[in-house]
Amino acid sequence: MASAATAPPPPSNLRRIVAASLIGTTIEWYDFFLYGSAAALVFNKLFFPGSDPLVGTLLSFLTYAVGFAARPLGALVFGHYGDRLGRKKLLVLSLLLMGGATFAIGLLPTHATIGTAAPVLLTVLRLVQGFALGGEWGGAVLLVSEHGDARRRGFWASWPQTGAPAGQLLATGVLSLLTAVLSDAAFMSWGWRIPFLLSGVLVIVGLWIRLSVDESPVFKAALAQAETRKAAQDGPAEKLPLVSVLRHHWRDVLIAMGARMAENISYYVITAFILVYATTSAGLSKQTALNAVLIASAVHFAVIPAWGALSDRVGRRPVYLLGAAGVGVWMFPFFALIDTGSFGNLILAVTVGLVLHGAMYAPQAAFFSEMFATRMRYSGASIGAQFSSVAAGAPAPLIATALLADYDSSTPIALYVIGAAVLTLIAVGVAKETRHRDLAEWEGEDGQEDAEPATTSARATDARPV
């Protein structure tokens, strides 16, 4: 018998939960990716003038990487309070922080106005963005995972993941529109501010929707059990979520970190560094590069739920492994297609890369959620996902740009992504399949299940890799 906590909720309620998570993550990723695109296109000139073009881009990407450095801190803080107070409250706070920082970037004076204070303030606001995003991802995917039908958890939990390409689509689309209708001088003078100021409107919409949803029933049940144990005279003191994660789930944290390497690095090479490579090495225009990412992001958005649904049928691991291997194999054709200078080949290169990336990103939400017990799930999933971003996504555009500057070739960059793919294949290869795990039964603070999965087939699948 499935527990009440994991019984499928009414379809209308589940769709509202999914919509709230999707819209929230779309806004957060819009803010985060907007900075990445601006770092590649305008920040090098506005905040780091007087440098060699590639050096200015490196400095710009360095402030971009700083946002990733704050994500682990956001994961720790939001994970701790999200496991103690609930997912919903922390998701509202993360949206406010992210939107406020992005709006403030749109008001920043440039280096020409206030000198070195400009890049300093830009870096501070980027830190706030990273801190907020470090707490957003875990809460959004858990809210859906813990509400959703266990049989289709991979599908439903993949929808918040579409917030990444949707945010990329929105950020790139706005920038592409502005670069198309404004002259270069107008865009550099004031047009670049419009997408950042637009974030204020988006946050209002996101808050209205996010405040309308209920807290996760799985979390509420776990919280009630914890309060009951605390009230009992012989009940053990509840450990801090972080302590429990590091003590009992350290292996799962390492697996999650390894799983993120290829997914994170390939994504930022394909979507952020590509704006540098296509314009400097392939001789394509900014507009052409932005349009290619725009089209590919639309396809990326469409395929993520399909990959999530496939993970419900065949397992999280097979789909994830396919994506990691595919991204590694695709890197040399990826750059070869771009080097032709053809817009059609550029679209093909980026689209195939993002479709393969989606095979990793789609099952990731359910996969990571199923690794951890409820009262440490926000902390565990967030720590595993965000700590790896410091070594993976943060330096990826920076490393790729530096390799291009040193070797004037795409080969070292392709090998860099292939190395990340190998690490991910190893990490996911040693993981256990989790798709049959009941989130309500996966409660033990000692890292073990309080109850066996409901069926013999579920026990067998949970015990051995697929």
N, C-alpha and C positions, 0 to 999 in steps of 0.2 A: 504494500500500500504506500503510495506517495504521501508524504507529510502534507499537512494543510499549508504550511509555509511555501511549499514548492508546487502546489496545485496551480494550474494555469489560471491567471487572472482574466477578468472579462476583457475581450479584445479591445473595446473602446478605451479602457483604462490603460492597457499595455501600450496602445498606440500613443496615448497622451504622454506616458512616461518616456517612450522612445523619442517622441517629438521634442520634449523638453530637453533631453540629453543631447540630441542631435543639434538643435538650434544653439544651445549653450556652447557645445564644443566647436561648432562652426564659427561662432563669434570669437572664441578664444584663439582658435587657429588662424582666423583672419588677421587678428591683431599680431600674432606671432610671425606669420609668414609675410605679412605686409612689411615688417621690419627687414626680413631677409631679402626681399625683392628690392626694397629701397637701399639696402646696404650695397647691393650689387650695382645699382643704377645711379644713385644720386648722393648718398651719404659720403662717399669718398671725396666728392668735390665740395660739398657744403660744410662738412665738419673736419675734413683732413685735406685742405687745399695745399698746393705747392709741392705735393709729393709726386713721384713717378706714378703713372696711372695704376700699375699693378701693385705698387707699394701702398698707394692710397686705398685700393680695394682690400688689400690685406689688413690694413688698420681698421677699415670699416667692418670687415668680417670678424675682426677681433672683438669689437663691441657686440657683434651678433653672437659670438661664442659665449660672451659673458652671461647672456641670458640662460644658457644651459647650465652654467656653474651654479646658478641660484635654484635650479629645478630640484636637486636633491634636498635642499633645505625646505623647499615647499612641500616635497613628498613627506619629509619627516614631520613637519608641523601639521599639515592638513591630514596626513595619515593618522597621526596620534589622536587629534580631536575628532576626525571623522569616525574613528573606531569607538570613541567615547561618547560623542554627542549626536552622531548621525551623519548620513551622507548629504542630505539636502542643505543643511545650514552652511556647510563648508563650500558647497558648490555655488551658493549665492555669493559668499564672500570672495571666492576666486574670480567670479565674473566681474564684480565691482572693482577689484584690484587691477585686473587685466585691462578692462575698459578705461579706467581712470588714467592708467599709465600711458596707454596708446593715445588717448585724447590729448594728454599733456605733451607728447612728442610732437603732435601737430601744431602746438603753440610755441615750440622751442625757437629761440633765436639761434642763428647759425654762427659759425666761426668768424665770419666777416663782421658780425655785430658785437659779440662779447668775447671773442678770442678763445683761449683754451678752455674757458668755462663751458663752452658749448658741447664739446665731446664728453666732458665730465658729466654734465647733466644728462646727456643722451645715454651714457653708460648706466647711471643710477636708475633711470626709467626702464632701461632694458633689464636690469636686475629685478625690478618689481614685476615685469612681465614674466620672467623666468620663474620667479617664486610662485606666482599665481598659477601658471601652467603646470608646475610641478604637483600642485594639489588638484587641479581640474580633472586630469585624465582618469585617475583612479576612481574618483567619486562618480564620474559620469558613467563609466562602463559598469561599475558595481551596481548603481541604481537600476540599470536595465537588467543586468545578470541576475540580481536578487529578486526582481519582480517577475521575470520572464518564465515562460514554459520551459522546463528543463530539457525536453526533447528537441526544442528548437533554439536553445540558448546561443549557439554559435551564430545563427542567423540574426536574432534580435540584438545580441550584444555587438554585432558588427556595425549596426547603424550608427552608434556614436562614433565609431571609427571613420565613417564617411564624413564626419565633421572636418577631418584633415583635408581631404581633397576639396570639400565644399568651401572651406576657408581659403584654400589655395586658389580655387576657382574664383571666388569673390575678390580676393586681394589682387590676383593677376588681372582679372577682368576690369576692375576699376582702374588700375594702373595702365592697362592697355588702352582703355577708352580715353584716358586723359592724355597719354602720349600721342594718340591719334588726332585729337581735336585741338590740342595746344601746341604752340611752337616750343622748341627746346628751351628757349629763354624763359617763356612763361611758366613752363613746367618746373624748371629749376628755381625760379623765383618764388612762386607761391602754389603752383598746381600740385606739387608733391604733398602738400599739407592736407588736401581735401580728403584722401582716403583715411588718414589718421583721425581727423575730426569727425568723420562719418561713424567712427566707432562709438561715439556717445549715443547716437540714435539707436544703433544696434544693441547696445547694452540695455537700454530701456525696454526694448522688445524682448530680449532674452530674460530679463528679470521677471517681467510680467508672466511669461510662460513657465519659467522655472519655479516660481513661488506657488504655482497652481497644483503641483504634484505632491503626492504623499511620500512619506519616508518608506524605505524598503521594509516589507513585512518580515523578511528573514532577519534583518538587523533588529527590528523591534522585538522579535521573539528572543533573540540572543541577549538583548539588553535586559529583558524581563528575567531571563534565567540567571543572568549575572547579579541582578539586584536581589533575587531570591537567595542565591548562594551567599551574598554579602550579609543579608539579614539573618541567616542561620548562624547560631553561635559557633558551630564547628565548621562553618564554611571557610575555605581557604581564601586568602587575599588575592584579588585579581592582579595579575602582573601587568606592567605597562605593555601596550601592544608592540612597541619596538623591541623590548626585551624578549618577548615571546617569539617574535619573528626571527630574531638573530639566534636565539637558542634552539628553536625547534624547526625552523624553516630555512636555515641558511643555505641548504642545498638548492631549494626552490628559488631563492633569491639569485643565486649564482646562475642557475639555468635561465631565469628570466633575463638577466643581464647579458648572457651569451646570446640568447635568442634575439635580443634587440640589436646586436652589432650590425649584421647585414641589413636588417630592415631600416635602421636609422641612418647608417652611412649612405646606403644606396639612394635613399629618398632625397637627402640634401645634396648629393652630387647630381641627381637627375633633375631636381627642381630649382635649386639655388645656384650651384656652381655652373650649371648649364648656361645661365644668363651671362656669365663671364666668358666661358669657353666659346659659345656661339658667336659672340660679338667681337672677341679679340683674335681668336684662332681661325674660325671658319668664315669670318668676314660678313656675318649676317647682321641685320639691324636689330636694335632693341625691340622694336615693334614685332618683328618676325619671331624672335625668341620668345617673347611674352605670349604671342598667339599660339605657338606650339605647345607651351606649358598649359595654356588655357584649354585647348582642345584635349590634350592628354589627361588633364585633371577631370574633365567631364566623363571620360571613359573610366578613369580610376574610380570615381564616385559610383558608377553603375556596376562595376564588377565586384566591389567589396562585399555587398550582401550575398552575391552568388557564391563567392569563396566561403563566406560564413556558413551558408546553407550546406555547402559540400562538406565542411568540417563536421556538421551534425551527422552526416551519413557515413563518412569514412574515417573520421577522427581528426583531432587538431594537428597531430604530429605529421601525418602524410602531406596535408595541404601546406603546412609551414615549411617542411623540407623541400617540397617542390618549388616553392617561391625562392628559398635561399639558393638552391642549386641553379635555378633559372636566371636569377639576377647575376650570379657569378659568370655563367656561360655567356650572358648577353653583353657584358661590358665591352669587349673588343668590337663586336658589330655595332654597338651603340655609338662609339666614337667614330668608327669608320663611316657610318651613315651621316653623321653631322659634318664630317670633313668634306663631304661632297658639295656642301653649300646649297643643297636643294631643300626647299621648304617642306616638300612632301617627305623626304627622307628624315628631316629633323622631327616631323610629327611622328613618323613611324618609330624612330629611335626612342623618343620620350614616352610614347604610348605603350609600347611593348614593355619598356622598363617599369612603368607604373603598374601595368597589369600584373607583372610578376611580383612586384612589391606588394600588391594587394593580397596575394596568396599568403604572405607572412602577416600582414597587418590585420586582415579580416579575422582570423581565428585567435589572434593575440588577446583580445579582450576577454573572451570566454576562457581561454587557456590559462591566463594569469589569474583570473578570478577563482578558478577551480583548484588552484594550487594551495590556497590559504583558508584557514578557519575564519568564521564570520567576524569574531571580535578582534582579529588581527588582519583582516583581508584588505582593508584600505591601506594600512601601513605596508603590508607585504607586497601587494601589487604595485603600489606607488614607488616603493624603494627599489624593487627589481627593475621597474621601467625607467625611472628617472636617474638613478645613479649611473646606469649605463650610458645615458645621453651625454654625460660629461666626456666620456672617452670616445663616443661614437658620433652623434649628430653635431655636437658643439664644434669640434675641430675639423669636421669633414670638408666644408667649403674652404676653410683656411689651409688645410693640408693639400687639398686639390689645387688651390691657387698657387701655393708655394712650389708644388711639384711641377706645375706648368711653367712657372717662372724659372726654375732651375734647369729643367730638361727640355723645355719647349716641345714636349711630346705628351700625348695622351696615354702612352703605354704604362708609365708608373702609376697613373691614376687608376687605370683599369686593374692593375695588379693589387692596388690598395683595396679596392672594393672586393676583388676575388678573395683576398686574405680574410676580410670580414665575413664573407660568405662561408668560408671554411670553418671559422669559429662558431658561427651559428649552426651549421650542420652538426658539429660535434655536440653543442649544448642541447639542441632539440633531440639529437639522436640518443642521448643518454636519459632523456626525460621519460616519465610514465605518461601513458594516455590518460586523459582526465574527463573525456566527454560524458561519461555515465555518472560522474560524481554528483551526489545530492548536496547542494550547498547548505541546506538546513541540517544535514547529518554530519557535515564536515566541521565539527565544533570543538574538538578536543584541544585544550591549551597545551597539552603535551605533544602536540603535533600528530596525534592519531585520531582516527574517526571514533566518535562515540557509538556509532551504529554502523552496521554493514550496509552497503548499497542494497537496493530493494530486490534485485534479481541476481540469479546465479551468473547470468551472462555479464551483468554489470560488474560483479566482483571479479570475474575473470579478466575483463577488459581493463579494469582499474589496476590490476596487479601486474600486468605485463605490457611492455611497449607493443604498439601495433606496427 
